[in-house]
Every structure is written in C-alpha cells, then in structure tokens.
Amino acid sequence: MNTLLSAAKQFCVDETGTALTEYSLVIGIIAGAALLTILAISLWITGRFTDLCFNLNSAFGGTCDAVAGTGS
C-alpha cells in the first residue's frame, strides 16, 4: 500500500509533462505568428505588384497581369 501511495505522490509532484505542454503551446503560438506574418507580407507584395501593373497599363497602354507575372 505504501508503494502505491508513494507512486501517486510522485505522479502529483512530477512536472515534466507540464513543462512539455507549456513548450508546445509556446511553439504553436510562435508558428501561428510566423504564418500570419508571412501571409501579411505576401498580400502586401501582391498589392504592390498589382498597383505597379495598373500604373504601367495606365501610362503606356500595355497589358500587365500581376498574378501571372506577364505583360507587354
């Protein structure tokens, strides 16, 4: 019976699982923030190329497709 009680006490005191859970949450938050940052930057760059194509089309009357990356 003492062995069972001491194993139960050891299980309650052991914090290795808690640390692993906390590190997992931190890594998940960092990964989510990195993903959102990459998406925001890609949308900003796409907007810049779209504006550039629009301005080139207006100024020179050419055809420009920012998404396909083609133009004349």
Distance bins in CASP14 RR format, pairs under 12 A and 6 or more apart:
PFRMAT RR
TARGET T0000
AUTHOR 0000-0000-0000
RMODE 2
METHOD distances of the structure
MODEL  1
1 7 0 0 0 0 0 1 0 0 0 0 0
1 8 0 0 0 0 0 1 0 0 0 0 0
2 8 0 0 0 0 0 1 0 0 0 0 0
2 9 0 0 0 0 0 1 0 0 0 0 0
3 9 0 0 0 0 0 1 0 0 0 0 0
3 10 0 0 0 0 0 1 0 0 0 0 0
4 10 0 0 0 0 0 1 0 0 0 0 0
4 11 0 0 0 0 0 1 0 0 0 0 0
5 11 0 0 0 0 0 1 0 0 0 0 0
5 12 0 0 0 0 0 1 0 0 0 0 0
6 12 0 0 0 0 0 1 0 0 0 0 0
6 13 0 0 0 0 0 1 0 0 0 0 0
7 13 0 0 0 0 0 1 0 0 0 0 0
7 14 0 0 0 0 0 1 0 0 0 0 0
8 14 0 0 0 0 0 1 0 0 0 0 0
10 16 0 0 0 0 0 1 0 0 0 0 0
11 17 0 0 0 0 0 1 0 0 0 0 0
12 18 0 0 0 0 0 1 0 0 0 0 0
14 20 0 0 0 0 0 1 0 0 0 0 0
15 21 0 0 0 0 0 1 0 0 0 0 0
15 22 0 0 0 0 1 0 0 0 0 0 0
16 22 0 0 0 0 0 1 0 0 0 0 0
16 23 0 0 0 0 0 1 0 0 0 0 0
17 23 0 0 0 0 1 0 0 0 0 0 0
17 24 0 0 0 0 1 0 0 0 0 0 0
18 24 0 0 0 0 0 1 0 0 0 0 0
18 25 0 0 0 0 0 1 0 0 0 0 0
19 25 0 0 0 0 0 1 0 0 0 0 0
19 26 0 0 0 0 0 1 0 0 0 0 0
20 26 0 0 0 0 0 1 0 0 0 0 0
20 27 0 0 0 0 0 1 0 0 0 0 0
21 27 0 0 0 0 0 1 0 0 0 0 0
21 28 0 0 0 0 0 1 0 0 0 0 0
22 28 0 0 0 0 0 1 0 0 0 0 0
22 29 0 0 0 0 0 1 0 0 0 0 0
23 29 0 0 0 0 0 1 0 0 0 0 0
23 30 0 0 0 0 0 1 0 0 0 0 0
24 30 0 0 0 0 0 1 0 0 0 0 0
24 31 0 0 0 0 0 1 0 0 0 0 0
25 31 0 0 0 0 0 1 0 0 0 0 0
25 32 0 0 0 0 0 1 0 0 0 0 0
26 32 0 0 0 0 0 1 0 0 0 0 0
26 33 0 0 0 0 0 1 0 0 0 0 0
27 33 0 0 0 0 0 1 0 0 0 0 0
27 34 0 0 0 0 0 1 0 0 0 0 0
28 34 0 0 0 0 1 0 0 0 0 0 0
28 35 0 0 0 0 1 0 0 0 0 0 0
28 36 0 0 0 0 0 1 0 0 0 0 0
29 35 0 0 0 0 0 1 0 0 0 0 0
29 36 0 0 0 0 0 1 0 0 0 0 0
30 36 0 0 0 0 0 1 0 0 0 0 0
30 37 0 0 0 0 0 1 0 0 0 0 0
31 37 0 0 0 0 0 1 0 0 0 0 0
31 38 0 0 0 0 0 1 0 0 0 0 0
32 38 0 0 0 0 1 0 0 0 0 0 0
32 39 0 0 0 0 1 0 0 0 0 0 0
32 40 0 0 0 0 0 1 0 0 0 0 0
33 39 0 0 0 0 0 1 0 0 0 0 0
33 40 0 0 0 0 0 1 0 0 0 0 0
34 40 0 0 0 0 0 1 0 0 0 0 0
34 41 0 0 0 0 0 1 0 0 0 0 0
35 41 0 0 0 0 0 1 0 0 0 0 0
35 42 0 0 0 0 0 1 0 0 0 0 0
36 42 0 0 0 0 0 1 0 0 0 0 0
36 43 0 0 0 0 0 1 0 0 0 0 0
37 43 0 0 0 0 0 1 0 0 0 0 0
37 44 0 0 0 0 0 1 0 0 0 0 0
38 44 0 0 0 0 0 1 0 0 0 0 0
38 45 0 0 0 0 0 1 0 0 0 0 0
39 45 0 0 0 0 0 1 0 0 0 0 0
39 46 0 0 0 0 0 1 0 0 0 0 0
40 46 0 0 0 0 0 1 0 0 0 0 0
40 47 0 0 0 0 0 1 0 0 0 0 0
41 47 0 0 0 0 0 1 0 0 0 0 0
41 48 0 0 0 0 0 1 0 0 0 0 0
42 48 0 0 0 0 0 1 0 0 0 0 0
42 49 0 0 0 0 0 1 0 0 0 0 0
43 49 0 0 0 0 0 1 0 0 0 0 0
43 50 0 0 0 0 0 1 0 0 0 0 0
44 50 0 0 0 0 0 1 0 0 0 0 0
44 51 0 0 0 0 0 1 0 0 0 0 0
45 51 0 0 0 0 0 1 0 0 0 0 0
45 52 0 0 0 0 0 1 0 0 0 0 0
45 66 0 0 0 0 1 0 0 0 0 0 0
45 67 0 0 0 0 0 1 0 0 0 0 0
46 52 0 0 0 0 0 1 0 0 0 0 0
46 53 0 0 0 0 0 1 0 0 0 0 0
46 66 1 0 0 1 0 0 0 0 0 0 0
46 67 1 0 0 1 0 0 0 0 0 0 0
46 69 0 0 0 0 0 1 0 0 0 0 0
47 53 0 0 0 0 1 0 0 0 0 0 0
47 54 0 0 0 0 1 0 0 0 0 0 0
47 55 0 0 0 0 0 1 0 0 0 0 0
47 66 1 0 0 1 0 0 0 0 0 0 0
47 67 0 0 0 0 0 1 0 0 0 0 0
48 54 0 0 0 0 0 1 0 0 0 0 0
48 55 0 0 0 0 0 1 0 0 0 0 0
48 66 0 0 0 0 1 0 0 0 0 0 0
49 55 0 0 0 0 0 1 0 0 0 0 0
49 56 0 0 0 0 0 1 0 0 0 0 0
49 64 0 0 0 0 1 0 0 0 0 0 0
49 65 0 0 0 0 1 0 0 0 0 0 0
49 66 1 0 1 0 0 0 0 0 0 0 0
49 67 0 0 0 0 1 0 0 0 0 0 0
49 68 0 0 0 0 0 1 0 0 0 0 0
49 69 1 0 0 1 0 0 0 0 0 0 0
49 70 0 0 0 0 0 1 0 0 0 0 0
49 71 0 0 0 0 0 1 0 0 0 0 0
50 56 0 0 0 0 0 1 0 0 0 0 0
50 57 0 0 0 0 0 1 0 0 0 0 0
50 64 0 0 0 0 1 0 0 0 0 0 0
50 65 0 0 0 0 1 0 0 0 0 0 0
50 66 1 0 1 0 0 0 0 0 0 0 0
50 67 1 0 0 1 0 0 0 0 0 0 0
50 68 0 0 0 0 0 1 0 0 0 0 0
50 69 0 0 0 0 0 1 0 0 0 0 0
51 57 0 0 0 0 0 1 0 0 0 0 0
51 58 0 0 0 0 0 1 0 0 0 0 0
51 64 0 0 0 0 0 1 0 0 0 0 0
51 66 0 0 0 0 1 0 0 0 0 0 0
52 58 0 0 0 0 0 1 0 0 0 0 0
52 59 0 0 0 0 0 1 0 0 0 0 0
52 60 0 0 0 0 0 1 0 0 0 0 0
52 64 1 0 0 1 0 0 0 0 0 0 0
52 65 0 0 0 0 0 1 0 0 0 0 0
52 66 1 0 0 1 0 0 0 0 0 0 0
52 69 0 0 0 0 0 1 0 0 0 0 0
52 71 0 0 0 0 0 1 0 0 0 0 0
53 59 0 0 0 0 0 1 0 0 0 0 0
53 60 0 0 0 0 0 1 0 0 0 0 0
53 61 0 0 0 0 0 1 0 0 0 0 0
53 62 0 0 0 0 1 0 0 0 0 0 0
53 63 0 0 0 0 1 0 0 0 0 0 0
53 64 1 1 0 0 0 0 0 0 0 0 0
53 65 1 0 0 1 0 0 0 0 0 0 0
53 66 1 0 1 0 0 0 0 0 0 0 0
53 67 0 0 0 0 1 0 0 0 0 0 0
53 68 0 0 0 0 0 1 0 0 0 0 0
53 69 0 0 0 0 1 0 0 0 0 0 0
53 70 0 0 0 0 1 0 0 0 0 0 0
53 71 1 0 0 1 0 0 0 0 0 0 0
53 72 0 0 0 0 0 1 0 0 0 0 0
54 60 0 0 0 0 0 1 0 0 0 0 0
54 61 0 0 0 0 0 1 0 0 0 0 0
54 62 0 0 0 0 0 1 0 0 0 0 0
54 63 0 0 0 0 0 1 0 0 0 0 0
54 64 1 0 0 1 0 0 0 0 0 0 0
54 65 0 0 0 0 0 1 0 0 0 0 0
54 66 0 0 0 0 1 0 0 0 0 0 0
55 61 0 0 0 0 0 1 0 0 0 0 0
55 62 0 0 0 0 0 1 0 0 0 0 0
55 64 0 0 0 0 1 0 0 0 0 0 0
55 66 0 0 0 0 0 1 0 0 0 0 0
56 62 1 0 0 1 0 0 0 0 0 0 0
56 63 0 0 0 0 1 0 0 0 0 0 0
56 64 1 0 1 0 0 0 0 0 0 0 0
56 65 0 0 0 0 0 1 0 0 0 0 0
56 66 0 0 0 0 1 0 0 0 0 0 0
56 69 0 0 0 0 0 1 0 0 0 0 0
56 71 0 0 0 0 1 0 0 0 0 0 0
56 72 0 0 0 0 0 1 0 0 0 0 0
57 63 1 0 0 1 0 0 0 0 0 0 0
57 64 1 0 1 0 0 0 0 0 0 0 0
57 65 0 0 0 0 1 0 0 0 0 0 0
57 66 0 0 0 0 0 1 0 0 0 0 0
57 71 0 0 0 0 1 0 0 0 0 0 0
57 72 0 0 0 0 0 1 0 0 0 0 0
58 64 0 0 0 0 0 1 0 0 0 0 0
60 71 0 0 0 0 0 1 0 0 0 0 0
60 72 0 0 0 0 1 0 0 0 0 0 0
61 71 0 0 0 0 0 1 0 0 0 0 0
61 72 0 0 0 0 1 0 0 0 0 0 0
62 70 0 0 0 0 0 1 0 0 0 0 0
62 71 1 0 0 1 0 0 0 0 0 0 0
62 72 1 0 1 0 0 0 0 0 0 0 0
63 69 0 0 0 0 0 1 0 0 0 0 0
63 70 0 0 0 0 1 0 0 0 0 0 0
63 71 1 0 1 0 0 0 0 0 0 0 0
63 72 1 0 1 0 0 0 0 0 0 0 0
64 70 1 0 0 1 0 0 0 0 0 0 0
64 71 1 0 1 0 0 0 0 0 0 0 0
64 72 1 0 0 1 0 0 0 0 0 0 0
65 71 1 0 0 1 0 0 0 0 0 0 0
65 72 0 0 0 0 1 0 0 0 0 0 0
END
